Amino acid sequence: MKYLGLWSSDQDAEARSYGQLPGTPRYADITGPDGDPDGKVDQWDKTDIGNGYPKFTWGFTNLLTYKGIELSFLIIGSHGNDLFNTIRIRRESHGKVPIRK
């Protein structure tokens, strides 16, 4: 579904026509069963938002030593994905990624 933002208080009547209230997410009525917008946001309005798998991932690591002091670092990245899946990162990191509130 295509996200259009939040319903504002001046859009109260239109929001209620979709069964929503101001402050709730607003989605686009793209199409209906016959190909034209039908005034409802339902399964016909789902769209493909892109690919979450990167085309290329890379990494660089190094260890620098100077007069007994060591500095090691790791830089990683990915390129070519259309969207970024933060839910997967949180699920697979076993709670090590803080959630901002």
GUDREN-444352 format. One record per atom (N, C-alpha, C, O): residue number from 1; residue in three letters; atom name; x, y, z. Coordinates in steps of 0.2 Angstrom, whole numbers. Layout:
! residues N
+-----+-----+------+-------+-------+-------+
!   n ! res ! atom !     u !     v !     w !
+-----+-----+------+-------+-------+-------+
! NUM ! ALA !   CA !     X !     Y !     Z !
...
+-----+-----+------+-------+-------+-------+
This chain:
! residues 101
+-----+-----+------+-------+-------+-------+
!   n ! res ! atom !     u !     v !     w !
+-----+-----+------+-------+-------+-------+
!   1 ! MET !    N !     4 !    -6 !     0 !
!   1 ! MET !   CA !     0 !     0 !     0 !
!   1 ! MET !    C !     4 !     6 !     0 !
!   1 ! MET !    O !    10 !     6 !     3 !
!   2 ! LYS !    N !     2 !    11 !    -4 !
!   2 ! LYS !   CA !     6 !    17 !    -4 !
!   2 ! LYS !    C !     5 !    22 !     2 !
!   2 ! LYS !    O !    -1 !    24 !     2 !
!   3 ! TYR !    N !    10 !    24 !     6 !
!   3 ! TYR !   CA !     9 !    28 !    12 !
!   3 ! TYR !    C !     9 !    35 !    10 !
!   3 ! TYR !    O !    13 !    37 !     6 !
!   4 ! LEU !    N !     4 !    39 !    12 !
!   4 ! LEU !   CA !     3 !    46 !    10 !
!   4 ! LEU !    C !     4 !    51 !    16 !
!   4 ! LEU !    O !     3 !    57 !    15 !
!   5 ! GLY !    N !     6 !    48 !    22 !
!   5 ! GLY !   CA !     7 !    52 !    28 !
!   5 ! GLY !    C !     1 !    50 !    33 !
!   5 ! GLY !    O !    -2 !    45 !    33 !
!   6 ! LEU !    N !     0 !    55 !    37 !
!   6 ! LEU !   CA !    -6 !    55 !    42 !
!   6 ! LEU !    C !   -12 !    59 !    40 !
!   6 ! LEU !    O !   -11 !    64 !    37 !
!   7 ! TRP !    N !   -17 !    57 !    42 !
!   7 ! TRP !   CA !   -23 !    61 !    41 !
!   7 ! TRP !    C !   -23 !    67 !    46 !
!   7 ! TRP !    O !   -22 !    66 !    52 !
!   8 ! SER !    N !   -24 !    73 !    44 !
!   8 ! SER !   CA !   -24 !    79 !    48 !
!   8 ! SER !    C !   -31 !    80 !    50 !
!   8 ! SER !    O !   -36 !    77 !    48 !
!   9 ! SER !    N !   -31 !    85 !    55 !
!   9 ! SER !   CA !   -38 !    86 !    58 !
!   9 ! SER !    C !   -43 !    90 !    53 !
!   9 ! SER !    O !   -49 !    89 !    54 !
!  10 ! ASP !    N !   -40 !    93 !    48 !
!  10 ! ASP !   CA !   -44 !    97 !    43 !
!  10 ! ASP !    C !   -47 !    92 !    38 !
!  10 ! ASP !    O !   -51 !    94 !    34 !
!  11 ! GLN !    N !   -44 !    85 !    38 !
!  11 ! GLN !   CA !   -46 !    80 !    33 !
!  11 ! GLN !    C !   -51 !    75 !    37 !
!  11 ! GLN !    O !   -52 !    69 !    35 !
!  12 ! ASP !    N !   -54 !    77 !    42 !
!  12 ! ASP !   CA !   -58 !    73 !    47 !
!  12 ! ASP !    C !   -64 !    70 !    43 !
!  12 ! ASP !    O !   -64 !    63 !    43 !
!  13 ! ALA !    N !   -67 !    73 !    39 !
!  13 ! ALA !   CA !   -73 !    70 !    35 !
!  13 ! ALA !    C !   -71 !    65 !    30 !
!  13 ! ALA !    O !   -73 !    60 !    29 !
!  14 ! GLU !    N !   -65 !    67 !    26 !
!  14 ! GLU !   CA !   -62 !    62 !    21 !
!  14 ! GLU !    C !   -60 !    56 !    25 !
!  14 ! GLU !    O !   -61 !    50 !    23 !
!  15 ! ALA !    N !   -56 !    57 !    31 !
!  15 ! ALA !   CA !   -54 !    51 !    34 !
!  15 ! ALA !    C !   -59 !    46 !    37 !
!  15 ! ALA !    O !   -59 !    40 !    36 !
!  16 ! ARG !    N !   -65 !    49 !    39 !
!  16 ! ARG !   CA !   -70 !    45 !    42 !
!  16 ! ARG !    C !   -74 !    41 !    36 !
!  16 ! ARG !    O !   -76 !    36 !    37 !
!  17 ! SER !    N !   -73 !    44 !    30 !
!  17 ! SER !   CA !   -76 !    40 !    24 !
!  17 ! SER !    C !   -72 !    34 !    23 !
!  17 ! SER !    O !   -75 !    29 !    20 !
!  18 ! TYR !    N !   -66 !    34 !    25 !
!  18 ! TYR !   CA !   -62 !    27 !    24 !
!  18 ! TYR !    C !   -62 !    23 !    30 !
!  18 ! TYR !    O !   -58 !    18 !    31 !
!  19 ! GLY !    N !   -66 !    26 !    35 !
!  19 ! GLY !   CA !   -66 !    22 !    42 !
!  19 ! GLY !    C !   -60 !    24 !    46 !
!  19 ! GLY !    O !   -58 !    19 !    50 !
!  20 ! GLN !    N !   -57 !    29 !    45 !
!  20 ! GLN !   CA !   -51 !    31 !    49 !
!  20 ! GLN !    C !   -52 !    38 !    53 !
!  20 ! GLN !    O !   -57 !    41 !    52 !
!  21 ! LEU !    N !   -47 !    39 !    57 !
!  21 ! LEU !   CA !   -48 !    45 !    61 !
!  21 ! LEU !    C !   -42 !    50 !    60 !
!  21 ! LEU !    O !   -36 !    47 !    58 !
!  22 ! PRO !    N !   -42 !    56 !    61 !
!  22 ! PRO !   CA !   -36 !    60 !    61 !
!  22 ! PRO !    C !   -30 !    58 !    65 !
!  22 ! PRO !    O !   -31 !    56 !    71 !
!  23 ! GLY !    N !   -24 !    58 !    62 !
!  23 ! GLY !   CA !   -18 !    55 !    66 !
!  23 ! GLY !    C !   -16 !    48 !    65 !
!  23 ! GLY !    O !   -11 !    46 !    67 !
!  24 ! THR !    N !   -21 !    45 !    61 !
!  24 ! THR !   CA !   -19 !    38 !    59 !
!  24 ! THR !    C !   -16 !    38 !    52 !
!  24 ! THR !    O !   -17 !    43 !    48 !
!  25 ! PRO !    N !   -12 !    32 !    50 !
!  25 ! PRO !   CA !    -9 !    32 !    44 !
!  25 ! PRO !    C !   -14 !    33 !    38 !
!  25 ! PRO !    O !   -20 !    30 !    38 !
!  26 ! ARG !    N !   -12 !    36 !    33 !
!  26 ! ARG !   CA !   -16 !    37 !    27 !
!  26 ! ARG !    C !   -13 !    34 !    21 !
!  26 ! ARG !    O !    -7 !    35 !    19 !
!  27 ! TYR !    N !   -17 !    29 !    17 !
!  27 ! TYR !   CA !   -14 !    25 !    12 !
!  27 ! TYR !    C !   -18 !    27 !     6 !
!  27 ! TYR !    O !   -24 !    29 !     6 !
!  28 ! ALA !    N !   -15 !    26 !     0 !
!  28 ! ALA !   CA !   -19 !    28 !    -7 !
!  28 ! ALA !    C !   -23 !    23 !    -9 !
!  28 ! ALA !    O !   -22 !    17 !    -8 !
!  29 ! ASP !    N !   -29 !    25 !   -12 !
!  29 ! ASP !   CA !   -34 !    21 !   -15 !
!  29 ! ASP !    C !   -32 !    20 !   -22 !
!  29 ! ASP !    O !   -34 !    24 !   -26 !
!  30 ! ILE !    N !   -28 !    15 !   -24 !
!  30 ! ILE !   CA !   -25 !    15 !   -30 !
!  30 ! ILE !    C !   -30 !    12 !   -35 !
!  30 ! ILE !    O !   -30 !    14 !   -41 !
!  31 ! THR !    N !   -33 !     6 !   -34 !
!  31 ! THR !   CA !   -37 !     2 !   -38 !
!  31 ! THR !    C !   -42 !    -2 !   -35 !
!  31 ! THR !    O !   -41 !    -3 !   -29 !
!  32 ! GLY !    N !   -47 !    -4 !   -38 !
!  32 ! GLY !   CA !   -52 !    -9 !   -36 !
!  32 ! GLY !    C !   -52 !   -15 !   -40 !
!  32 ! GLY !    O !   -48 !   -16 !   -44 !
!  33 ! PRO !    N !   -57 !   -20 !   -39 !
!  33 ! PRO !   CA !   -57 !   -26 !   -42 !
!  33 ! PRO !    C !   -58 !   -25 !   -50 !
!  33 ! PRO !    O !   -56 !   -29 !   -54 !
!  34 ! ASP !    N !   -61 !   -20 !   -52 !
!  34 ! ASP !   CA !   -62 !   -18 !   -59 !
!  34 ! ASP !    C !   -57 !   -14 !   -62 !
!  34 ! ASP !    O !   -57 !   -12 !   -68 !
!  35 ! GLY !    N !   -51 !   -12 !   -58 !
!  35 ! GLY !   CA !   -46 !    -8 !   -61 !
!  35 ! GLY !    C !   -46 !    -1 !   -60 !
!  35 ! GLY !    O !   -42 !     3 !   -61 !
!  36 ! ASP !    N !   -52 !     2 !   -57 !
!  36 ! ASP !   CA !   -53 !     9 !   -55 !
!  36 ! ASP !    C !   -53 !    10 !   -48 !
!  36 ! ASP !    O !   -55 !     5 !   -44 !
!  37 ! PRO !    N !   -51 !    16 !   -45 !
!  37 ! PRO !   CA !   -52 !    17 !   -38 !
!  37 ! PRO !    C !   -59 !    16 !   -36 !
!  37 ! PRO !    O !   -63 !    18 !   -39 !
!  38 ! ASP !    N !   -60 !    12 !   -30 !
!  38 ! ASP !   CA !   -66 !    10 !   -28 !
!  38 ! ASP !    C !   -69 !    14 !   -21 !
!  38 ! ASP !    O !   -74 !    12 !   -19 !
!  39 ! GLY !    N !   -64 !    18 !   -19 !
!  39 ! GLY !   CA !   -66 !    22 !   -13 !
!  39 ! GLY !    C !   -65 !    18 !    -6 !
!  39 ! GLY !    O !   -66 !    20 !    -1 !
!  40 ! LYS !    N !   -61 !    12 !    -7 !
!  40 ! LYS !   CA !   -59 !     8 !    -1 !
!  40 ! LYS !    C !   -52 !     7 !    -2 !
!  40 ! LYS !    O !   -49 !     6 !    -7 !
!  41 ! VAL !    N !   -48 !     6 !     4 !
!  41 ! VAL !   CA !   -42 !     4 !     4 !
!  41 ! VAL !    C !   -42 !    -3 !     7 !
!  41 ! VAL !    O !   -43 !    -4 !    12 !
!  42 ! ASP !    N !   -40 !    -8 !     2 !
!  42 ! ASP !   CA !   -41 !   -15 !     4 !
!  42 ! ASP !    C !   -35 !   -19 !     0 !
!  42 ! ASP !    O !   -30 !   -15 !    -2 !
!  43 ! GLN !    N !   -36 !   -25 !    -1 !
!  43 ! GLN !   CA !   -30 !   -29 !    -4 !
!  43 ! GLN !    C !   -29 !   -27 !   -11 !
!  43 ! GLN !    O !   -23 !   -29 !   -13 !
!  44 ! TRP !    N !   -34 !   -24 !   -14 !
!  44 ! TRP !   CA !   -32 !   -22 !   -21 !
!  44 ! TRP !    C !   -27 !   -16 !   -22 !
!  44 ! TRP !    O !   -25 !   -15 !   -27 !
!  45 ! ASP !    N !   -26 !   -13 !   -16 !
!  45 ! ASP !   CA !   -22 !    -7 !   -16 !
!  45 ! ASP !    C !   -15 !    -8 !   -14 !
!  45 ! ASP !    O !   -11 !    -4 !   -14 !
!  46 ! LYS !    N !   -13 !   -15 !   -14 !
!  46 ! LYS !   CA !    -6 !   -17 !   -12 !
!  46 ! LYS !    C !    -2 !   -16 !   -18 !
!  46 ! LYS !    O !    -4 !   -17 !   -23 !
!  47 ! THR !    N !     4 !   -13 !   -17 !
!  47 ! THR !   CA !     9 !   -12 !   -22 !
!  47 ! THR !    C !    16 !   -15 !   -20 !
!  47 ! THR !    O !    17 !   -16 !   -14 !
!  48 ! ASP !    N !    20 !   -16 !   -25 !
!  48 ! ASP !   CA !    27 !   -18 !   -24 !
!  48 ! ASP !    C !    31 !   -12 !   -22 !
!  48 ! ASP !    O !    32 !    -8 !   -26 !
!  49 ! ILE !    N !    35 !   -12 !   -17 !
!  49 ! ILE !   CA !    39 !    -6 !   -15 !
!  49 ! ILE !    C !    46 !    -7 !   -16 !
!  49 ! ILE !    O !    50 !    -3 !   -14 !
!  50 ! GLY !    N !    48 !   -13 !   -19 !
!  50 ! GLY !   CA !    55 !   -14 !   -20 !
!  50 ! GLY !    C !    58 !   -20 !   -18 !
!  50 ! GLY !    O !    55 !   -24 !   -15 !
!  51 ! ASN !    N !    65 !   -20 !   -19 !
!  51 ! ASN !   CA !    69 !   -26 !   -17 !
!  51 ! ASN !    C !    73 !   -24 !   -11 !
!  51 ! ASN !    O !    77 !   -19 !   -11 !
!  52 ! GLY !    N !    73 !   -29 !    -6 !
!  52 ! GLY !   CA !    77 !   -27 !     0 !
!  52 ! GLY !    C !    84 !   -30 !     0 !
!  52 ! GLY !    O !    88 !   -29 !     5 !
!  53 ! TYR !    N !    85 !   -35 !    -5 !
!  53 ! TYR !   CA !    92 !   -38 !    -5 !
!  53 ! TYR !    C !    96 !   -33 !    -9 !
!  53 ! TYR !    O !    95 !   -31 !   -15 !
!  54 ! PRO !    N !   102 !   -32 !    -7 !
!  54 ! PRO !   CA !   107 !   -28 !   -10 !
!  54 ! PRO !    C !   110 !   -32 !   -16 !
!  54 ! PRO !    O !   111 !   -38 !   -16 !
!  55 ! LYS !    N !   112 !   -28 !   -21 !
!  55 ! LYS !   CA !   116 !   -30 !   -27 !
!  55 ! LYS !    C !   123 !   -32 !   -25 !
!  55 ! LYS !    O !   126 !   -36 !   -28 !
!  56 ! PHE !    N !   126 !   -28 !   -20 !
!  56 ! PHE !   CA !   133 !   -29 !   -19 !
!  56 ! PHE !    C !   134 !   -27 !   -11 !
!  56 ! PHE !    O !   131 !   -22 !    -9 !
!  57 ! THR !    N !   138 !   -31 !    -8 !
!  57 ! THR !   CA !   140 !   -30 !    -1 !
!  57 ! THR !    C !   147 !   -30 !    -1 !
!  57 ! THR !    O !   151 !   -33 !    -5 !
!  58 ! TRP !    N !   150 !   -26 !     4 !
!  58 ! TRP !   CA !   157 !   -25 !     4 !
!  58 ! TRP !    C !   159 !   -24 !    12 !
!  58 ! TRP !    O !   155 !   -22 !    16 !
!  59 ! GLY !    N !   166 !   -25 !    13 !
!  59 ! GLY !   CA !   168 !   -24 !    19 !
!  59 ! GLY !    C !   176 !   -22 !    19 !
!  59 ! GLY !    O !   179 !   -24 !    14 !
!  60 ! PHE !    N !   178 !   -19 !    24 !
!  60 ! PHE !   CA !   185 !   -17 !    24 !
!  60 ! PHE !    C !   187 !   -17 !    32 !
!  60 ! PHE !    O !   184 !   -14 !    36 !
!  61 ! THR !    N !   193 !   -21 !    33 !
!  61 ! THR !   CA !   195 !   -21 !    40 !
!  61 ! THR !    C !   203 !   -20 !    40 !
!  61 ! THR !    O !   206 !   -21 !    35 !
!  62 ! ASN !    N !   205 !   -17 !    46 !
!  62 ! ASN !   CA !   212 !   -16 !    46 !
!  62 ! ASN !    C !   214 !   -16 !    54 !
!  62 ! ASN !    O !   210 !   -14 !    58 !
!  63 ! LEU !    N !   221 !   -17 !    55 !
!  63 ! LEU !   CA !   224 !   -16 !    61 !
!  63 ! LEU !    C !   230 !   -12 !    61 !
!  63 ! LEU !    O !   234 !   -14 !    57 !
!  64 ! LEU !    N !   230 !    -6 !    64 !
!  64 ! LEU !   CA !   235 !    -2 !    64 !
!  64 ! LEU !    C !   239 !    -2 !    71 !
!  64 ! LEU !    O !   236 !    -2 !    76 !
!  65 ! THR !    N !   246 !    -2 !    71 !
!  65 ! THR !   CA !   249 !    -3 !    77 !
!  65 ! THR !    C !   255 !     3 !    77 !
!  65 ! THR !    O !   258 !     3 !    72 !
!  66 ! TYR !    N !   255 !     7 !    82 !
!  66 ! TYR !   CA !   261 !    12 !    83 !
!  66 ! TYR !    C !   263 !    12 !    90 !
!  66 ! TYR !    O !   259 !    14 !    94 !
!  67 ! LYS !    N !   269 !    11 !    91 !
!  67 ! LYS !   CA !   272 !    11 !    98 !
!  67 ! LYS !    C !   268 !     8 !   103 !
!  67 ! LYS !    O !   267 !    10 !   108 !
!  68 ! GLY !    N !   266 !     2 !   101 !
!  68 ! GLY !   CA !   262 !    -3 !   106 !
!  68 ! GLY !    C !   255 !    -1 !   107 !
!  68 ! GLY !    O !   251 !    -4 !   111 !
!  69 ! ILE !    N !   252 !     4 !   103 !
!  69 ! ILE !   CA !   245 !     5 !   103 !
!  69 ! ILE !    C !   242 !     2 !    97 !
!  69 ! ILE !    O !   245 !     3 !    91 !
!  70 ! GLU !    N !   237 !    -1 !    98 !
!  70 ! GLU !   CA !   233 !    -5 !    92 !
!  70 ! GLU !    C !   227 !    -1 !    91 !
!  70 ! GLU !    O !   223 !     0 !    96 !
!  71 ! LEU !    N !   225 !     0 !    85 !
!  71 ! LEU !   CA !   219 !     2 !    83 !
!  71 ! LEU !    C !   216 !    -3 !    77 !
!  71 ! LEU !    O !   219 !    -3 !    72 !
!  72 ! SER !    N !   210 !    -6 !    78 !
!  72 ! SER !   CA !   207 !   -10 !    73 !
!  72 ! SER !    C !   200 !    -7 !    72 !
!  72 ! SER !    O !   197 !    -4 !    76 !
!  73 ! PHE !    N !   198 !    -8 !    65 !
!  73 ! PHE !   CA !   192 !    -6 !    63 !
!  73 ! PHE !    C !   189 !   -10 !    58 !
!  73 ! PHE !    O !   193 !   -13 !    54 !
!  74 ! LEU !    N !   182 !   -10 !    57 !
!  74 ! LEU !   CA !   179 !   -13 !    52 !
!  74 ! LEU !    C !   174 !    -9 !    49 !
!  74 ! LEU !    O !   170 !    -5 !    53 !
!  75 ! ILE !    N !   173 !    -8 !    43 !
!  75 ! ILE !   CA !   169 !    -4 !    39 !
!  75 ! ILE !    C !   165 !    -9 !    34 !
!  75 ! ILE !    O !   168 !   -12 !    30 !
!  76 ! ILE !    N !   158 !    -9 !    35 !
!  76 ! ILE !   CA !   154 !   -13 !    30 !
!  76 ! ILE !    C !   149 !    -9 !    27 !
!  76 ! ILE !    O !   147 !    -4 !    29 !
!  77 ! GLY !    N !   146 !   -11 !    21 !
!  77 ! GLY !   CA !   141 !    -8 !    18 !
!  77 ! GLY !    C !   138 !   -12 !    13 !
!  77 ! GLY !    O !   140 !   -18 !    11 !
!  78 ! SER !    N !   132 !   -10 !    10 !
!  78 ! SER !   CA !   128 !   -13 !     5 !
!  78 ! SER !    C !   126 !    -8 !     0 !
!  78 ! SER !    O !   124 !    -2 !     2 !
!  79 ! HIS !    N !   125 !   -10 !    -6 !
!  79 ! HIS !   CA !   123 !    -5 !   -11 !
!  79 ! HIS !    C !   118 !    -9 !   -16 !
!  79 ! HIS !    O !   118 !   -15 !   -17 !
!  80 ! GLY !    N !   113 !    -5 !   -18 !
!  80 ! GLY !   CA !   108 !    -8 !   -23 !
!  80 ! GLY !    C !   102 !   -10 !   -21 !
!  80 ! GLY !    O !    98 !   -13 !   -25 !
!  81 ! ASN !    N !   100 !   -10 !   -14 !
!  81 ! ASN !   CA !    94 !   -12 !   -12 !
!  81 ! ASN !    C !    89 !    -6 !   -12 !
!  81 ! ASN !    O !    91 !     0 !   -11 !
!  82 ! ASP !    N !    83 !    -7 !   -13 !
!  82 ! ASP !   CA !    78 !    -2 !   -14 !
!  82 ! ASP !    C !    75 !     0 !    -8 !
!  82 ! ASP !    O !    72 !     6 !    -7 !
!  83 ! LEU !    N !    75 !    -4 !    -3 !
!  83 ! LEU !   CA !    72 !    -2 !     4 !
!  83 ! LEU !    C !    77 !    -5 !     9 !
!  83 ! LEU !    O !    81 !    -9 !     8 !
!  84 ! PHE !    N !    76 !    -3 !    16 !
!  84 ! PHE !   CA !    80 !    -5 !    21 !
!  84 ! PHE !    C !    76 !    -8 !    27 !
!  84 ! PHE !    O !    71 !    -4 !    29 !
!  85 ! ASN !    N !    77 !   -14 !    28 !
!  85 ! ASN !   CA !    73 !   -18 !    33 !
!  85 ! ASN !    C !    76 !   -17 !    40 !
!  85 ! ASN !    O !    80 !   -22 !    42 !
!  86 ! THR !    N !    74 !   -12 !    44 !
!  86 ! THR !   CA !    76 !   -12 !    51 !
!  86 ! THR !    C !    73 !   -17 !    55 !
!  86 ! THR !    O !    76 !   -19 !    60 !
!  87 ! ILE !    N !    67 !   -20 !    54 !
!  87 ! ILE !   CA !    64 !   -25 !    58 !
!  87 ! ILE !    C !    68 !   -31 !    58 !
!  87 ! ILE !    O !    70 !   -34 !    63 !
!  88 ! ARG !    N !    71 !   -33 !    52 !
!  88 ! ARG !   CA !    75 !   -39 !    51 !
!  88 ! ARG !    C !    82 !   -38 !    55 !
!  88 ! ARG !    O !    84 !   -42 !    59 !
!  89 ! ILE !    N !    85 !   -32 !    55 !
!  89 ! ILE !   CA !    91 !   -30 !    59 !
!  89 ! ILE !    C !    89 !   -31 !    66 !
!  89 ! ILE !    O !    93 !   -34 !    70 !
!  90 ! ARG !    N !    84 !   -28 !    69 !
!  90 ! ARG !   CA !    82 !   -29 !    76 !
!  90 ! ARG !    C !    81 !   -36 !    78 !
!  90 ! ARG !    O !    83 !   -38 !    83 !
!  91 ! ARG !    N !    78 !   -40 !    74 !
!  91 ! ARG !   CA !    76 !   -47 !    75 !
!  91 ! ARG !    C !    82 !   -51 !    75 !
!  91 ! ARG !    O !    83 !   -56 !    80 !
!  92 ! GLU !    N !    87 !   -50 !    71 !
!  92 ! GLU !   CA !    93 !   -54 !    70 !
!  92 ! GLU !    C !    99 !   -52 !    75 !
!  92 ! GLU !    O !   104 !   -56 !    75 !
!  93 ! SER !    N !    98 !   -46 !    78 !
!  93 ! SER !   CA !   104 !   -44 !    82 !
!  93 ! SER !    C !   103 !   -46 !    89 !
!  93 ! SER !    O !   107 !   -44 !    93 !
!  94 ! HIS !    N !    97 !   -49 !    91 !
!  94 ! HIS !   CA !    96 !   -52 !    97 !
!  94 ! HIS !    C !    95 !   -46 !   103 !
!  94 ! HIS !    O !    98 !   -47 !   108 !
!  95 ! GLY !    N !    92 !   -41 !   101 !
!  95 ! GLY !   CA !    91 !   -35 !   106 !
!  95 ! GLY !    C !    97 !   -31 !   107 !
!  95 ! GLY !    O !    97 !   -27 !   111 !
!  96 ! LYS !    N !   102 !   -31 !   103 !
!  96 ! LYS !   CA !   108 !   -27 !   104 !
!  96 ! LYS !    C !   108 !   -20 !   100 !
!  96 ! LYS !    O !   112 !   -16 !   101 !
!  97 ! VAL !    N !   103 !   -19 !    96 !
!  97 ! VAL !   CA !   102 !   -13 !    93 !
!  97 ! VAL !    C !    96 !    -9 !    97 !
!  97 ! VAL !    O !    91 !   -11 !    97 !
!  98 ! PRO !    N !    98 !    -3 !   100 !
!  98 ! PRO !   CA !    93 !     1 !   104 !
!  98 ! PRO !    C !    88 !     3 !    99 !
!  98 ! PRO !    O !    89 !     5 !    94 !
!  99 ! ILE !    N !    82 !     4 !   102 !
!  99 ! ILE !   CA !    76 !     6 !    99 !
!  99 ! ILE !    C !    75 !    13 !   102 !
!  99 ! ILE !    O !    74 !    14 !   108 !
! 100 ! ARG !    N !    75 !    18 !    97 !
! 100 ! ARG !   CA !    74 !    25 !   100 !
! 100 ! ARG !    C !    66 !    27 !   100 !
! 100 ! ARG !    O !    62 !    24 !    96 !
! 101 ! LYS !    N !    65 !    30 !   105 !
! 101 ! LYS !   CA !    58 !    32 !   107 !
! 101 ! LYS !    C !    57 !    39 !   107 !
! 101 ! LYS !    O !    51 !    42 !   108 !
+-----+-----+------+-------+-------+-------+
